[in-house]
Amino acid sequence: MSQLLIVYHSKTGGSRQMAEAAANAARVEIPTELKLAAEAEPTDMLMADGYIFCAPENLAAIAGLMKDFFDRCYYPVLGKVEGRPYSQMVCAGSDGESAARQTARIAQGWRLREVQPPLIVCTHAQTPEAILANKVIPEEQLSLCRELGSAMGAGISMGVF
């Protein structure tokens, strides 16, 4: 049976809300494992048939714990996940493009296949207080996360990806 793995990191709750929305929608289509980046291991990657990576953008890069996940898993799964589908979601205070490019570059090294463009949710947090505050992602943005999760789940389940 096919499985989707969603790996996420969240310090202020935004990425967590996004990942949970995608996971809940994907579970309607396919078994879905939702893992914190700090807990995800290479074996999780190897057991999955596709991936959604979800992280905040910090200082124009993916959050450090998400980068740590990629660092820990990169070589152990290199050459073993080629061609598997992936998508990504970024929770950003401004544009999120740098984090999306960084994740895409890592996925390219793994030879994963991007099947949806990155979903970037902008919180417009620009002050230290707003950046560090707990986030509440608006329903219209969570709806997009659910659509992404549902599409990934359905695509893997039907063998489209």
Buried (B, 14 or more C-beta within 10 A) or exposed (E): EBBBBBBBBBBBBBBBBBBBBBBBBBBEBBBBBBBBBEEBBBEBBEEBBBBBBBBBBBEBBBBBBBBBBBEBBBEEBEEEBEEBBBBBBBBBBBEBBBBBBBBBEBBEEBEBBBBBEBBBBBBEBEEEEEBEBEBEBEEEBBEBBBBBBBBBBBBBBEEEB
